[in-house]
Amino acid sequence: MLAQLQFSPEEKLTQLPQPETVEQAFQLFTSEGYLLFQEVFEPEIIDTLHQAFLALYSRYCTSADQADALLVGNKRVMVTVRLEPPFNDPLLYAHPLILPILKRILGPELILSGFGAVVSLPGSADQQIHRDLSHLFGDDLLDAILPCYALNLLIPLLEVNEENGMTRFWPGSHTVYDAPYTELAKRMPYVDPPLTKGSCLIFDYRIIHLGRANRSAAPRPLLYNTYSRAWFRDPVNYLQQPPLVIPAAEWERIPAEYQPLFMAAKNNPLLGRGKIPQVADNPQAGLQRVGGSEDANAG
Ligand SMILES: O=C(O)CCC(=O)C(=O)O
């Protein structure tokens, strides 16, 4: 059974989740490590974003070989999406139905620490099993009881199905560290949640997962927002590109109430403007997210 939540008609009308819904979402997410939200965005909004993405990021939709994007598998890239129209929209980074749930999971001082897209190209293979980042302290017992420190919100820009490849998750694996990924994956059941246009999904940075092969003729872009506790900085996924790019003129479009979400980008002159140290200057450059050893920090 999928871990999923459907907001009530009243919640959708008021765009405000009831406290018990927030609590239910928190409990489900905490035990399963992922949670699907049905019918959050109007399909027309998703269509507009999809068209804009195909136009503005066309080169990433035709080749995965890009100097400024992270290769996260065969014919699959992770691209930073500039926070500018039509993507500079609070509905995308601070959705009123989702934000209270994110705050319950990550605390009220959470930040948006990354904003981008994962594109799987036609013909891409299954990704390697991986965690986006694993043990914070390298201690099985300690790490297994820690609460979520970062998560991704996936917003598919089209329906995601068997043909273009769902993301596969191993529920509960975010707190299990006693075996290599492939061994864990063999002994735990997995889910392949199909995503309708307008739905979205959150998953814990630590859950083991993989993006499945794209057997369709079209690229399959998923927008992703990374939310984290305010102190967290991702040491492995942004060696190639900055996690967030906010053009100078776009800051004032961010409503005052959401500015704290961007605190890390605002306070760090190297973030938010598309400048980060080159891979060779980065002390973490040896860590591999994809293609490293099975038990490396990330897959
Ligand atoms: O492409 C996908 O379905 C998911 C990609 C992903 O989760 C990742 O690269 O970490």
PDBQT file of the ligand as one rigid body, heavy atoms in Angstrom, charges set to zero:
ROOT
HETATM    1  O1  LIG A 301      14.801  10.211 -11.599  1.00  0.00    +0.000 OA
HETATM    2  C1  LIG A 301      14.172   9.845 -10.610  1.00  0.00    +0.000 C 
HETATM    3  O2  LIG A 301      13.099   9.222 -10.668  1.00  0.00    +0.000 OA
HETATM    4  C2  LIG A 301      14.655  10.140  -9.228  1.00  0.00    +0.000 C 
HETATM    5  C3  LIG A 301      16.032  10.675  -9.217  1.00  0.00    +0.000 C 
HETATM    6  C4  LIG A 301      16.515  10.774  -7.836  1.00  0.00    +0.000 C 
HETATM    7  O3  LIG A 301      15.786  10.628  -6.886  1.00  0.00    +0.000 OA
HETATM    8  C5  LIG A 301      17.902  11.035  -7.555  1.00  0.00    +0.000 C 
HETATM    9  O4  LIG A 301      18.707  11.206  -8.490  1.00  0.00    +0.000 OA
HETATM   10  O5  LIG A 301      18.255  11.072  -6.368  1.00  0.00    +0.000 OA
ENDROOT
TORSDOF 0
